[in-house]
């Protein structure tokens, strides 16, 4: 499966969000800047160096995570990839003066890097079937693993959410199944973070200790 239909629909969804809300947390479908920052802090636990590393941000949006990295790390090389052309153009405009960031509109992963993160890219299922979405989900995780040298992290909405607030167009992953998959397929060093007061979880896969 090429997942072209899924990627096209998701790209259109986020292009509409960007047009409506601009380069803000709402423009990438996060409810607040505080929750966005909290996610970045969890994902960044995968990074074991303070400087001199390369990192991929899969589903980079307008480059908010690059801004976070720039405040907390030095001398790193950043690649931001997004399937939305509009998001990439916004990222290039917003970060036009930076030399260590490359923003690419693509559906795949261009190069091997030390670290990779993926924030929020598995949430918006829209009207696609759960079977198709989970195939897309695990295919993307396999690609992250194949193209990451040291460690990668990603987050998902959790099935341990309040039922009355769960939406049919969103994907809620089973954190235990995801942990088990990563542990068996990718590395013996896998962490499941589900203790940061959001209806989601973060997985960290360490390929090098």
Secondary structure, DSSP 8 states (H G I E B T S, - for coil): ---HHHHHHHHHHHHHHHHHH-SSTGGGT-S-HHHHHHHHHHHGGG---SEEEEEEEET-TTTHHHHHHHHH-EEEEEEEEES-HHHHHHHHHHTTT-SSEEEEE-SS--S-EEEEEE-STTSB-TTS-HHHHHHHHHHHHHHHHHTEEEEEEEEEEESSS-GGG--TTB-EE-HHHHHHHHHHHT-SEEEEE--SSSSEEEEEEES--
